[in-house]
Amino acid sequence: MEKIKIGIIGCGNISNAYFNASKKFEIIEVKSCADINSEAAAAKAEEHGVSAVTVDEMLADPEIEIVINLTIPKAHVEVSMKCLEAGKHVHLEKPLGINYEEGRKLVEFAKSKGLLIGCAPDTFLGGGQQTCRKLIDDGWIGRPIAGTAIMMGRGPEPWHPNPGFFYEEGGGPMLDMGPYYMTALVNMLGPAKSIRGFAVRSFDERVAGHESIKGKKIPVMVPTHYSGSIEFHSGAIISVIISFDVYGHHHKPIEIYGTNGSLTVPDPNTFGGEVQVKVARNDWQNVGFTHGYTENMRSIGVADMACALRSGRKHRCSGELALHVLEIMTGFRKASENGGVYELETTCDKPAALPLGLMDGFLDSFQ
Ligand SMILES: NC(=O)c1ccc[n+]([C@@H]2O[C@H](COP(=O)([O-])OP(=O)(O)OC[C@H]3O[C@@H](n4cnc5c(N)ncnc54)[C@H](O)[C@@H]3O)[C@@H](O)[C@H]2O)c1
């Protein structure tokens, strides 16, 4: 099979995960990488045996079909637009944009150009989340009626060398961590209908802990504690807390409660994790994975886009899904500022579940 050639823009912290995992998929091959910091691009090129180029050189290369955009959130839309203008399909890191309006423009622009746009997270294609999806689809817990999605921590400033952006517009726990949780929920439950929510800024400033900036005060410009509920079109109501303000807790990342039982869903920022199910009044049982890809497989969404390009089927980490997720996340703040309720205008299809029994390195069973 002819491989689809990939270019990576943004050679920072997360790029190694993409360089490494992309080697595991038969259909894609990273050809080149670029960064506004040319030294960063050169270092990754050497480490991974690809070419270091400028962004313009990459976009002028007719062999490159898909660009993976791993720049910082504030640059996501601008860099992705440039790639689309050059006729490239784009898969970008989360979030799709730092506000709903710019995310929508990006998805509409891709559509108008007849190009595919996709967005992280692709963790929902991992064995942990796919096993949960299968348990729900097969009716083990009955009809999902309620659940919880909880991510609480005290923020990244104790260890991060440059934590300021987490507390600027475009930062905060919802845009940083929310994509994993909201995407996992939509994958299992389908599209959401409305948000009831609060978004609060509990502290005026935070204090950096990293050696290089220890004690530095960081102004907080965005809400850091989100709480509320999401109403899904299916009727399920999920209680949500996403916070950088909490030192500790004992909640599981996600639980789904159905008419016939309960399901414990692993951390959606991982590909594997522990899946447990409780059917009616029986004891909790550990469930083995029904699907593979349980290690860090960041780029599986790109491989899925490549398969979609070749076969004409839909890709799973779609712009439509990412835009719906972005609207859910930003909807909490809008709800909080506007009397507590936000009705969503977007919807999306549930991404197709991965087939059972896939060969390692493949995403379609017919290959
Ligand atoms: N670091 C993580 O653990 C992690 C995990 C999952 C997702 N992400 C997401 O991945 C993205 C990147 O995160 P990171 O931690 O790798 O950040 P980073 O700051 O380490 O790397 C970003 C890179 O993008 C480059 N860049 C910025 N603007 C650019 C532009 N306009 N053109 C070309 N290059 C540009 C920077 O020079 C830098 O090398 C973010 O959206 C983040 O939310 C990060």
The ligand as an SDF file (V2000), in Angstrom:
LIG
                    3D

 44 48  0  0  0  0  0  0  0  0999 V2000
    2.9730   18.3900   26.3040 N   0  0  0  0  0  0  0  0  0  0  0  0
    2.0140   17.5170   26.4880 C   0  0  0  0  0  0  0  0  0  0  0  0
    2.1040   16.5910   27.3210 O   0  0  0  0  0  0  0  0  0  0  0  0
    0.7860   17.5550   25.6170 C   0  0  0  0  0  0  0  0  0  0  0  0
   -0.0670   16.4830   25.6770 C   0  0  0  0  0  0  0  0  0  0  0  0
   -1.1510   16.4510   24.8510 C   0  0  0  0  0  0  0  0  0  0  0  0
   -1.4040   17.5270   24.0300 C   0  0  0  0  0  0  0  0  0  0  0  0
   -0.5750   18.6110   24.0070 N   0  0  0  0  0  0  0  0  0  0  0  0
   -0.9110   19.7060   23.0950 C   0  0  0  0  0  0  0  0  0  0  0  0
    0.0790   19.7500   22.0710 O   0  0  0  0  0  0  0  0  0  0  0  0
    0.3050   21.1020   21.6600 C   0  0  0  0  0  0  0  0  0  0  0  0
    1.7490   21.4060   21.8020 C   0  0  0  0  0  0  0  0  0  0  0  0
    2.1250   21.1940   23.1510 O   0  0  0  0  0  0  0  0  0  0  0  0
    3.6520   21.0490   23.5590 P   0  0  0  0  0  0  0  0  0  0  0  0
    3.6420   20.6840   25.0010 O   0  0  0  0  0  0  0  0  0  0  0  0
    4.3710   20.1860   22.5930 O   0  0  0  0  0  0  0  0  0  0  0  0
    4.1130   22.5790   23.4110 O   0  0  0  0  0  0  0  0  0  0  0  0
    5.5900   23.1280   23.1890 P   0  0  0  0  0  0  0  0  0  0  0  0
    5.5500   24.5610   23.5730 O   0  0  0  0  0  0  0  0  0  0  0  0
    6.5770   22.2230   23.8480 O   0  0  0  0  0  0  0  0  0  0  0  0
    5.8100   22.9730   21.6000 O   0  0  0  0  0  0  0  0  0  0  0  0
    5.1540   23.7530   20.6440 C   0  0  0  0  0  0  0  0  0  0  0  0
    6.1100   23.9960   19.4900 C   0  0  0  0  0  0  0  0  0  0  0  0
    5.4110   24.7120   18.4680 O   0  0  0  0  0  0  0  0  0  0  0  0
    6.2750   25.7080   17.9430 C   0  0  0  0  0  0  0  0  0  0  0  0
    5.4540   26.7690   17.3850 N   0  0  0  0  0  0  0  0  0  0  0  0
    4.6670   27.6440   18.0440 C   0  0  0  0  0  0  0  0  0  0  0  0
    4.0220   28.4490   17.1880 N   0  0  0  0  0  0  0  0  0  0  0  0
    4.4210   28.0920   15.9550 C   0  0  0  0  0  0  0  0  0  0  0  0
    4.1140   28.5450   14.6440 C   0  0  0  0  0  0  0  0  0  0  0  0
    3.2830   29.5740   14.4530 N   0  0  0  0  0  0  0  0  0  0  0  0
    4.6950   27.9450   13.5750 N   0  0  0  0  0  0  0  0  0  0  0  0
    5.5520   26.9080   13.7630 C   0  0  0  0  0  0  0  0  0  0  0  0
    5.8960   26.4270   14.9880 N   0  0  0  0  0  0  0  0  0  0  0  0
    5.3280   27.0090   16.0670 C   0  0  0  0  0  0  0  0  0  0  0  0
    7.1040   26.1520   19.1290 C   0  0  0  0  0  0  0  0  0  0  0  0
    8.3220   26.7740   18.7120 O   0  0  0  0  0  0  0  0  0  0  0  0
    7.3270   24.8360   19.8710 C   0  0  0  0  0  0  0  0  0  0  0  0
    8.5140   24.1770   19.4790 O   0  0  0  0  0  0  0  0  0  0  0  0
   -0.6170   21.9540   22.5180 C   0  0  0  0  0  0  0  0  0  0  0  0
   -1.7990   22.2260   21.8170 O   0  0  0  0  0  0  0  0  0  0  0  0
   -0.9290   21.0760   23.7340 C   0  0  0  0  0  0  0  0  0  0  0  0
   -2.1960   21.3530   24.2750 O   0  0  0  0  0  0  0  0  0  0  0  0
    0.5240   18.6330   24.7680 C   0  0  0  0  0  0  0  0  0  0  0  0
  1  2  1  0
  2  3  2  0
  2  4  1  0
  4  5  1  0
  4 44  2  0
  5  6  2  0
  6  7  1  0
  7  8  2  0
  8  9  1  0
  8 44  1  0
  9 10  1  0
  9 42  1  0
 10 11  1  0
 11 12  1  0
 11 40  1  0
 12 13  1  0
 13 14  1  0
 14 15  2  0
 14 16  1  0
 14 17  1  0
 17 18  1  0
 18 19  2  0
 18 20  1  0
 18 21  1  0
 21 22  1  0
 22 23  1  0
 23 24  1  0
 23 38  1  0
 24 25  1  0
 25 26  1  0
 25 36  1  0
 26 27  1  0
 26 35  1  0
 27 28  2  0
 28 29  1  0
 29 30  1  0
 29 35  2  0
 30 31  1  0
 30 32  2  0
 32 33  1  0
 33 34  2  0
 34 35  1  0
 36 37  1  0
 36 38  1  0
 38 39  1  0
 40 41  1  0
 40 42  1  0
 42 43  1  0
M  CHG  2   8   1  16  -1
M  END
$$$$
